[in-house]
């Protein structure tokens, strides 16, 4: 069953480090056959007060593959850049 990783970037703290992160992470996602569905800052709020700076949605073929990517040495190295450079929230939801 496919799963979707949804990431909200609330605030960018260090633009240089964040840019490095967003330029390097796609290769790790591609390695695990993840597919970007949404990746960008063009967001229009139509209801409520949610206001992410950036929103990312990535589709993986299964929870096992997503977990393998998330716990991979390639991604773990980059995750420290994300933690240093931005305030983010992330969820995973099973799809149809």
Secondary structure, 3 states (H helix, E strand, C coil): CCEEEEEEEEEECCHHHHHHHHHHHHHHHHHCCCEEEEEECCCCCCCCCCCCCEEEEEEECCHHHHHHHHCCHHHHHHHHHHHHHEEEEEEEEECC
